[in-house]
């Protein structure tokens, strides 16, 4: 099974409003924030799955950066379309995307996180464990939400040694779970 890659890539996540003029604090989720989160850049509002949000008329929700300042490992951004703090508060925890063609492809051992959603999960022994339904960011990293064949949900840390490999071409994540993680309740 091959999973089609989304047309868009997440480059940032709005964490909170900043000040009274509509600025927001953005966590940069790109290796190239100086270019992708620069003044004049156009970003699209989206989801953790890499899907673009649309407005009432069906058009993509586009944002144009008017000001960009480095801030605590991220950026403070001012968008033309966000006039004040009240409007900025509505953007908390939203994702910012760009077309996939605007970024370099990931290295051989890297993936875009939203490419994981929809992948089949199997054990190192080839047993079908389920499908990735979602992602959660926690202080320790990323958790992958897996729906098992019986319908229960299991959270799997997306980090070695739990993840043996991710094969986007095959549409699979191979995991080496500890005993009991994928056991169904009786």
C-alpha positions in Angstrom: 0.0 0.0 0.0 1.3 3.4 -0.9 0.0 6.5 0.9 -0.1 9.7 -1.1 1.9 12.6 0.5 -0.1 15.7 1.2 0.5 18.7 -1.1 1.5 20.8 1.9 4.1 20.7 4.6 3.7 22.1 8.2 6.3 24.8 8.9 5.0 26.3 12.1 2.5 26.1 14.9 0.9 29.1 16.5 1.4 28.8 20.3 -0.3 32.0 21.6 -1.1 35.6 21.0 1.6 38.1 21.8 0.9 41.8 22.6 -2.2 43.8 21.5 -1.4 44.3 17.8 -2.3 40.8 16.5 1.1 39.2 16.8 1.5 35.5 17.5 4.3 33.4 18.9 5.0 30.6 16.4 7.0 27.4 17.1 9.1 26.9 13.9 8.6 23.3 12.6 11.1 23.7 9.8 14.8 23.7 9.4 14.6 26.9 7.3 12.6 29.4 9.4 14.6 32.4 8.1 13.2 31.8 4.6 9.8 30.1 5.2 8.8 32.4 8.1 10.2 35.7 6.6 8.5 39.0 5.9 6.4 38.6 2.7 6.0 34.9 3.0 2.5 33.5 2.4 1.4 30.7 4.7 -1.8 28.6 4.7 -3.8 27.7 7.8 -3.9 23.9 8.1 -4.2 20.8 10.2 -1.7 18.4 11.8 -2.4 16.0 8.9 -1.1 18.6 6.4 -4.5 19.6 5.0 -5.4 23.2 4.2 -8.3 24.9 6.0 -10.7 26.8 3.8 -12.8 29.9 4.4 -16.5 30.2 4.0 -16.2 30.5 0.2 -14.0 27.4 -0.1 -10.8 29.3 -0.7 -7.6 28.4 1.3 -7.1 30.5 4.4 -3.9 32.4 3.5 -1.8 34.5 5.8 0.9 37.0 4.7 3.7 37.8 7.1 4.2 41.5 7.7 6.8 41.2 10.5 9.0 38.3 11.7 11.2 38.4 14.7 13.2 35.6 16.3 11.8 34.6 19.8 12.9 31.8 22.2 13.6 29.2 19.5 10.6 30.3 17.4 9.3 33.5 15.9 6.9 36.3 16.7 4.9 36.9 13.5 2.6 39.6 12.6 0.2 38.8 9.8 -1.6 41.2 7.5 -4.9 39.3 8.0 -4.8 39.3 11.9 -5.6 42.9 13.0 -5.6 42.6 16.8 -5.1 40.4 19.9 -8.7 39.2 19.8 -8.3 37.8 16.3 -4.8 36.4 17.2 -6.2 34.4 20.2 -8.4 32.5 17.7 -5.2 31.2 16.0 -3.8 29.4 19.1 -2.6 25.9 18.4 -3.2 26.2 14.6 -0.7 24.9 12.1 0.9 26.9 9.3 1.7 25.2 6.0 3.4 25.9 2.7 3.2 23.9 -0.6 5.5 20.8 -0.5 7.3 22.3 -3.6 8.6 25.2 -1.4 10.7 23.0 0.8 13.5 20.6 0.2 12.5 16.9 0.5 13.4 15.2 3.8 16.7 13.4 4.0 16.8 9.6 3.7 16.3 9.0 7.4 13.7 11.8 7.9 9.9 12.2 7.4 7.4 15.0 7.7 5.3 14.1 10.8 2.0 14.6 9.0 3.1 12.0 6.4 2.7 9.4 9.2 -1.0 9.7 9.5 -2.7 6.9 7.6 0.3 4.6 7.6 -0.1 0.9 8.4 1.7 -0.2 11.6 3.3 -3.6 11.9 5.6 -5.3 14.3 9.2 -6.3 13.5 7.8 -9.8 13.1 5.3 -8.6 10.4 2.2 -8.7 12.5 -0.4 -6.1 11.6 -0.9 -3.8 14.6 -3.2 -1.2 13.1 -3.2 2.2 11.3 -1.9 5.7 12.4 -4.9 7.9 13.2 -3.2 10.9 14.6 -0.2 12.5 16.4 0.2 14.2 19.7 3.1 16.5 20.7 4.2 16.0 24.3 7.3 17.4 26.1 9.1 14.1 25.5 8.5 14.1 21.7 5.7 12.9 19.5 3.2 10.1 20.2 1.6 8.2 17.3 -2.0 7.2 17.8 -2.6 3.7 16.4 -6.1 2.2 15.9 -5.7 -1.5 16.2 -7.6 -4.0 14.0 -10.0 -4.5 16.9 -10.7 -0.8 17.2 -8.8 0.2 20.4 -6.3 3.0 20.4 -2.6 2.7 21.4 -0.2 5.6 21.8 3.3 4.8 20.6 6.3 7.1 21.1 7.8 8.0 17.7 11.4 7.5 18.7 14.1 4.8 18.8 14.1 2.0 19.9 10.3 1.8 19.6 10.3 2.7 15.9 12.4 0.3 13.9 11.8 2.0 10.6 9.4 4.1 8.6 8.8 3.2 5.0 6.7 5.8 3.2 7.0 3.9 -0.1 5.4 0.8 1.4 3.1 3.0 3.6 4.3 1.3 6.9 5.8 2.0 10.2 7.6 -1.0 11.7 7.6 -0.9 15.5 9.3 -3.0 18.2 6.9 -2.6 21.1 7.4 -3.8 24.6 5.4 -6.9 25.7 1.7 -6.0 26.4 1.6 -2.6 24.6 -0.7 -3.9 21.8 -2.6 -6.6 23.8 -6.3 -6.2 23.7 -8.3 -6.0 26.9 -10.4 -9.1 27.6 
